[in-house]
Amino acid sequence: QVQLVESGGGLVQAGGSLRLSCAASGRTFSDYAMGWFRQAPGKEREFLATIAKNGGSTYHADSVKDRFTISRDNAKNAVYLQMNSLKPEDTADYYCAAVRDFFSSTNYRKQYDYPYWGQGTQVTVSS
């Protein structure tokens, strides 16, 4: 089992930045690809970004690739999501997720790819 705990959410004005963190425990963090998703009220959960187990490759959804950046620090068992130029439509609950990564892949882009999830952190962007 992998336990994930997100932090760093909060209230920010449009145009501002936030850095979300996700702390992992329970298994060897460097064996897992990590992903970030978000879910706004009344909407489906949306994929944002993924990073391979060694951090050597990343993939960002088109909707956020110019503003959000995923990164990880395997020494700290943590993955991050740097969010810049935030917009009111970025308001959502943000979740990190983990999947055992055998191929250093960034192909884990669907909810069902990930068996392990955090509880989420709320981000509210005011206009």
C-alpha positions in Angstrom: 0.0 0.0 0.0 1.0 3.5 -0.7 -0.3 6.4 1.4 -0.5 9.8 -0.1 -1.2 13.1 1.6 -1.6 16.4 -0.4 -1.0 19.8 1.0 -0.5 23.4 -0.2 -4.0 24.2 -1.3 -5.8 27.4 -0.3 -7.3 30.6 -1.5 -5.5 32.6 -4.1 -6.3 35.5 -6.4 -6.5 35.1 -10.1 -3.0 35.4 -11.6 -1.3 34.0 -8.5 0.6 30.9 -7.9 0.4 27.9 -5.6 2.7 24.9 -5.1 0.9 21.7 -4.2 2.8 18.9 -2.4 2.1 15.2 -2.0 3.9 13.2 0.6 4.1 9.5 0.0 4.8 6.7 2.5 4.5 2.9 2.7 6.4 1.6 -0.3 9.5 2.6 -2.3 8.5 5.9 -3.7 10.9 5.7 -6.6 9.1 2.6 -7.9 6.0 4.6 -8.6 4.9 7.0 -11.3 2.9 9.9 -9.9 0.0 11.9 -11.3 -2.1 14.9 -10.4 -5.8 15.2 -11.1 -8.4 17.7 -10.1 -12.2 17.7 -9.7 -14.4 20.7 -9.8 -17.9 20.6 -8.3 -20.3 18.9 -10.6 -17.5 17.8 -13.0 -15.6 14.7 -13.7 -12.1 14.2 -12.4 -9.6 15.7 -14.8 -6.0 14.5 -15.5 -3.4 17.2 -15.2 0.1 15.7 -15.3 2.2 12.7 -14.7 5.8 12.0 -13.9 7.8 8.8 -14.4 9.3 7.0 -11.4 12.8 8.5 -12.0 11.5 12.0 -12.7 13.2 11.9 -16.1 10.0 12.4 -18.1 6.8 14.2 -17.6 3.5 14.7 -19.5 1.1 17.6 -18.9 -2.5 17.9 -20.2 -2.9 20.5 -22.9 -5.2 22.5 -20.7 -2.5 23.2 -18.2 0.8 22.6 -19.8 1.7 26.3 -20.1 1.0 27.0 -16.5 1.4 23.9 -14.4 4.6 21.9 -13.8 4.9 18.5 -12.1 8.1 17.5 -10.4 9.3 15.0 -7.8 12.0 14.6 -5.2 12.6 10.9 -4.6 14.9 11.6 -1.7 12.0 13.3 0.0 9.3 10.9 -1.2 7.3 13.8 -2.6 5.7 15.0 -5.8 4.8 18.6 -6.5 2.6 20.6 -8.8 3.6 24.2 -9.4 0.6 26.2 -10.6 1.1 29.6 -12.1 -1.2 32.2 -13.6 -4.1 30.7 -11.8 -7.6 31.3 -13.1 -11.0 31.0 -11.4 -11.7 27.9 -13.5 -8.8 26.2 -11.8 -10.9 26.1 -8.6 -11.2 22.4 -7.7 -10.1 19.7 -5.3 -6.6 18.5 -6.4 -5.5 14.9 -6.0 -2.2 13.1 -6.3 -2.1 9.5 -7.3 0.4 6.7 -7.6 0.9 3.6 -9.8 3.7 1.0 -9.8 5.9 2.0 -12.8 7.8 -0.8 -14.5 8.7 1.1 -17.6 9.6 4.7 -16.5 6.4 5.7 -18.3 4.3 8.8 -18.7 1.4 6.9 -20.2 -0.6 6.8 -17.0 -3.1 9.4 -17.9 -6.4 7.9 -16.8 -8.0 7.7 -13.4 -8.2 3.9 -13.6 -4.5 3.7 -14.2 -3.9 4.7 -10.6 -4.7 2.4 -7.6 -3.5 4.8 -4.9 -5.0 8.2 -4.2 -4.6 11.0 -1.7 -7.6 12.6 0.1 -7.2 15.8 -1.9 -6.5 19.5 -1.2 -8.8 22.3 -2.1 -7.8 25.2 -4.4 -10.0 28.2 -4.7 -9.1 31.0 -7.2 -10.9 34.2 -6.7 -11.5 36.7 -9.5 
